[in-house]
């Protein structure tokens, strides 16, 4: 059947008549399958699996939030370290956010093609590795390039993690799970502030940049242990 943007009443009636038995059976199978998934998740309740899904995506969003705002904390120190002018510092501070903005729009469909869990896991691994490497950079351009790479992986991992955190919990806990995911960004920023207090003075800005991705790296283990969303259909 050919679908058009706008159909007249006669065309709509004709399409209904052309809806053959095979189409009806396929539709019923999809409908029953969707109901079975909903029933399964409702009966499972908020078990260990649901907690692992929620905690993994929560820590991933904490990691993204802490990394994105990192340069607002270490920016003045980095400026003095490499003797940067205001323009170079501004480019550095916006690099991660700009790359994340571009990446989110371009890579979001990959979660529907390859799965929510793999894309979230790749995003977490990419952000962690690029964050660790930032601590060992020797030049401004290296630090800038790695921050942009980090932004790309943030944009890659965040959208499927949002979907994953909303698909798994049963209906009665779904709003709470999504609220927790939204809260995670602020929690990550707050934890970064606490890390600054203990790390910045004794170990410098490199120690701070290194400690943040390590602190949230358990999200990689959690995302690696969970299964794909039962709602994902390749």
C-alpha positions in Angstrom: 0.0 0.0 0.0 1.3 3.4 -0.9 1.0 6.0 1.8 0.3 9.6 1.0 0.6 12.7 3.2 -3.1 13.6 2.8 -5.9 11.2 2.0 -9.4 12.0 1.0 -12.4 10.2 2.6 -12.7 7.9 -0.4 -9.0 7.0 -0.4 -9.1 6.2 3.3 -12.1 3.9 2.7 -10.3 2.2 -0.1 -7.2 1.6 2.0 -9.3 0.1 4.7 -10.8 -2.4 2.2 -7.3 -3.2 0.9 -6.1 -4.1 4.5 -6.0 -7.8 3.8 -5.9 -10.8 6.2 -2.1 -11.0 6.3 -1.8 -7.4 7.3 -4.4 -7.9 10.1 -2.6 -10.9 11.4 0.8 -9.1 11.5 -0.8 -6.2 13.3 -2.4 -8.5 15.9 1.0 -10.2 16.5 2.7 -6.9 17.0 -0.2 -5.8 19.3 -0.1 -8.9 21.4 3.8 -8.8 21.6 3.6 -5.2 22.8 1.1 -6.2 25.5 3.2 -9.2 26.5 6.2 -6.9 27.1 4.2 -4.5 29.1 2.8 -7.3 31.2 6.2 -8.9 31.7 7.7 -5.6 32.9 4.8 -4.9 35.2 5.0 -8.4 36.7 8.8 -8.1 37.2 8.3 -5.0 39.2 11.3 -3.1 40.6 13.7 -5.9 40.9 17.5 -6.2 40.8 17.6 -5.9 37.0 15.6 -2.7 37.1 17.8 -1.2 39.8 21.0 -2.1 37.7 19.5 -0.4 34.6 18.5 2.7 36.6 21.8 2.9 38.5 23.9 2.4 35.3 22.2 5.2 33.4 22.2 7.4 36.5 26.0 7.1 36.9 26.4 7.7 33.1 24.5 10.9 33.3 26.5 11.9 36.4 29.7 11.4 34.4 28.4 13.5 31.5 27.3 16.3 33.8 30.6 16.4 35.7 32.7 16.4 32.6 30.7 19.0 30.7 31.1 21.5 33.5 34.7 20.5 34.3 36.3 23.5 32.6 34.3 26.0 34.5 36.3 24.8 37.5 39.7 24.2 36.0 39.4 26.9 33.3 41.3 29.7 35.1 44.1 27.3 36.1 44.4 25.9 32.5 44.5 29.5 31.2 47.5 30.3 33.4 49.2 26.9 32.7 49.2 27.4 28.9 49.1 31.2 28.9 45.9 31.3 26.9 44.1 34.4 25.7 40.4 34.8 26.4 39.4 33.6 22.9 41.4 30.3 23.2 39.9 29.7 26.7 36.4 30.4 25.4 36.9 27.9 22.5 38.1 25.3 25.0 35.2 25.8 27.4 32.6 25.5 24.6 34.3 22.6 22.7 32.7 19.8 24.7 29.2 21.3 24.7 29.3 22.1 21.0 30.5 18.6 20.1 27.8 17.1 22.3 25.1 19.2 20.6 26.2 18.2 17.1 26.7 14.5 18.1 23.3 14.2 19.8 21.4 15.0 16.6 23.6 12.9 14.3 24.1 9.8 16.4 20.7 9.4 18.2 19.3 7.1 15.5 22.1 4.6 16.2 20.3 3.7 19.4 17.3 2.5 17.3 19.5 0.6 14.9 22.1 -1.1 17.1 20.4 -1.0 20.6 20.2 1.3 23.5 22.6 -0.6 25.8 25.5 -0.8 23.3 25.4 2.8 22.4 25.1 3.9 26.1 28.1 1.6 26.9 30.2 2.9 24.0 29.4 6.5 25.1 30.4 5.7 28.7 33.7 4.1 27.6 34.5 6.9 25.2 33.9 9.7 27.8 35.9 7.8 30.5 38.9 7.2 28.2 39.0 10.7 26.7 38.6 12.2 30.2 41.6 10.2 31.5 43.7 11.1 28.5 42.9 14.8 29.1 45.0 14.6 32.3 48.1 13.7 30.3 48.0 16.2 27.5 51.1 18.3 26.8 49.6 21.0 24.6 46.5 23.1 24.3 45.4 21.6 21.0 45.6 18.1 22.4 43.4 19.1 25.4 41.0 20.8 23.0 40.8 17.8 20.6 40.1 15.4 23.5 37.4 17.6 24.9 35.7 17.6 21.6 36.0 13.8 21.3 34.5 13.6 24.8 31.6 15.8 23.7 30.9 13.4 20.7 30.7 10.4 23.1 28.5 12.4 25.5 26.1 13.0 22.6 26.3 9.4 21.5 25.6 7.9 24.9 23.0 10.3 26.5 20.0 9.8 24.2 19.9 6.0 24.3 20.5 6.1 28.1 17.5 8.3 28.5 15.4 5.9 26.4 16.8 2.9 28.3 16.0 4.4 31.7 12.4 5.0 30.6 11.7 1.7 28.9 12.7 -0.7 31.7 10.9 0.4 34.9 7.3 -0.7 35.3 4.7 2.0 34.8 4.3 2.8 38.5 8.0 3.6 38.9 8.7 5.1 35.5 8.2 8.7 36.5 10.5 8.2 39.5 13.2 6.6 37.3 13.1 9.5 34.8 13.2 12.0 37.6 16.3 10.3 39.0 17.9 10.4 35.5 17.2 14.2 35.3 18.6 14.6 38.8 21.8 12.8 37.9 23.2 15.7 36.0 23.1 18.0 39.1 24.4 15.2 41.3 27.4 14.8 39.0 28.1 18.5 39.1 27.8 18.5 42.9 30.2 15.5 43.3 32.7 17.2 41.0 32.6 20.2 43.5 33.3 17.8 46.3 36.2 16.2 44.4 37.7 19.6 43.9 38.0 20.1 47.6 40.0 16.9 48.1 42.0 16.7 44.9 42.7 20.1 43.4 45.1 21.5 46.0 47.3 18.4 46.6 47.3 17.0 43.0 46.6 20.0 40.8 44.2 20.4 37.9 45.5 17.3 36.2 44.7 15.2 39.2 41.2 16.6 39.2 40.7 15.9 35.5 41.9 12.4 36.1 39.8 11.6 39.2 36.4 12.6 37.8 36.1 9.9 35.0 37.6 7.3 37.4 35.0 8.2 40.1 32.1 7.4 37.7 33.7 4.5 35.8 31.5 1.9 37.6 28.8 2.9 35.1 30.8 1.0 32.5 30.6 -2.2 34.5 26.9 -1.8 35.2 26.0 -1.1 31.5 28.2 -4.1 30.5 26.3 -6.4 32.8 22.7 -5.5 31.9 20.8 -6.9 28.9 19.3 -5.0 26.0 15.9 -3.4 26.6 13.1 -5.9 25.8 11.4 -3.1 23.9 14.2 -2.8 21.4 13.4 -4.4 18.1 16.1 -4.5 15.5 
